[in-house]
Amino acid sequence: METTINYFFRDMGVMLGRTMRHMHRGMHTVTLITLLPIACMMLFLYVFGGTLLALEGILMTLTRKPAHR
């Protein structure tokens, strides 16, 4: 008598195998899956990260207290 856990792992193995067979048919899907997260990370890191650093520099110059002489 099989338990629910055995069914779960057997079904998961079947679906994983089916997904792997379909991925070889469409290599553009594999490249999209791997390159899209990397491209998004680079976009947020360099484009939006650079903007935040520039804003931080502007805020630092605006809030700097003048030196007393």
Secondary structure, 3 states (H helix, E strand, C coil): CCCHHHHHHHHHHHHHHHHHHHHHHCHHHHHHHHHHHHHHHHHHHHHHHHHHHHHHHHHHHHHCCCCCC
